Amino acid sequence: MSAVRNRPRPPARTPPAHRGRGLRRFSAGLCAGVPPCGSVSPTGGTATTSADGPAHGGGIHVLDGADCDALAATMHPRFLTALLDRTGRVTDTIDLLTVATWLPGAAETELREVTDPVHPRAVSARRRRDGVRVWEADGGVLVLGRGVADRWEVAVEVDEGARHRGLGRELAAAARHLVPPGEPLWSQQAAGNARSIRAFQAAGYRPVGSEVLLRPGVPWPDGARS
């Protein structure tokens, strides 16, 4: 763990995983066996991890010179560029980090689990998650796995022809029934993907911060990202 830490106790309605365990460790397979790194900025705090250990060498100097609010510094383009250069990693985007609580009972949306290990969504999801499982619905796909700090993470994808019917919201809500009882469920949405953000918030996910995950500089299979 490294860089800046200032994590006050969050409001009671925020799921407990937003507290201390958020970046204590990273899933072993997150970056295909290579020690991963990233930057997370929850409300009222910020944290950055790297395989290099604390401080990232010149990274702290970049933070000092970012000329921005201290809590936003680890998301500043100058700092992220320095971190990418130092670690030799690449990233896709700054994501909005959201979280929801587990829901009891069965999901309302009919899901069919996909057991094919080479399913395109399973292959791409394993690049950043462990224990990946995939379900299909008419017009969409739901992917569940263990990501940062072994947390449960979900991603959904809706076919072009099935959009504008609420399927994204239904899949995001269904995922809350698939995690173990009491476990929070996390998801990332690109900050500019308003459709996805609306779907997840309508399904009960609350925004808790921003996140950048750095991965080895190899392309996603078929350009996929989950």
Secondary structure by P-SEA (a helix, b strand, c coil): cccbbbbcccccccccccccccccccccccccccccccccccccbbbbbccccccccaaaaaaaacccccccccccaaaaaaaaaaaccccccccbbbbbbbbccccccbbbbbcccccaaaaaaaccccbbbbbbcccbbbbbbccccccbbbbbbbcccccccaaaaaaaaaaaaaccccbbbbbbccccaaaaaaaaaaabbbbccccccccccccccccccc
